[in-house]
Amino acid sequence: RIACARAARPGPTLVVDGGTAVTVDVVDEVGRYRGGFIAPGPAAGLAGLAATTAQLPRVDFETTWPPRLGLQTRAALVAGVWGLTVGGVDLLVEAARTALPSTGRVRVVATGGWGRAWAASTRVVEVEVDEALVHRGIARWAGWIG
């Protein structure tokens, strides 16, 4: 999260990092980290359902957009979890946006294993995909780049 915030400076920027967990982090207009959200990613959600219910199987995560009614359990799980993920991340992005004092344009950057898939599915108007954001943040943090 710190690496993403370092790479996102200056802001205002919201970073959506989609992996095992999804994080939404806020960097304000002067480059200060303001906080964020952490939630389970879709694969973790699917694994959690399988681990805590007797009748739901463990299935591999895949994106499916738009969500379609599943006639079989596997299809219903995948579509349901991905739909919930997209809608949930959209809600977190809205909440993060309201936490910023800025009324101007806020940059939204997606990164991580399924960041590009969220960017293609979201209702957020403009999303920049940067798959190297974490690496650039680590390099900036280490002083390798400005």
Secondary structure, DSSP 8 states (H G I E B T S, - for coil): -HHHHHHT-SSSEEEEEESSEEEEEEE-TTS-EEEEEEEE-HHHHHHHHHHH-SS---------SS----SSHHHHHHHHHHHHHHHHHHHHHHHHHHTSS--S--EEEEESTTHHHHHHH---S--EE-TTHHHHHHHHHTTS--
